[in-house]
C-alpha cells in the first residue's frame, strides 16, 4: 500500500481526483494531537474517536472543530 499522496498549494493530501482527503471518523484524538499539537481538544481522552468528538461538540467536520476551538 502506498502512503504517498499528492499535495496541493496548502500541503494537504488530495485524492486522485484532486479533492482534499477527509479525516476518517475512527481517527483517534491522540493521533490528531500528533498532527495538531498537544492542545488539540483539551480535556478529551486520547482514545476518543474523531466522530464522537464531532458529535459531542456539534462540529460538522474537523475543519469546523478547529475553527471553533480557537474561539
Order of alpha helices (4+ residues) and beta strands (2+ residues): beta-beta-alpha-alpha-alpha
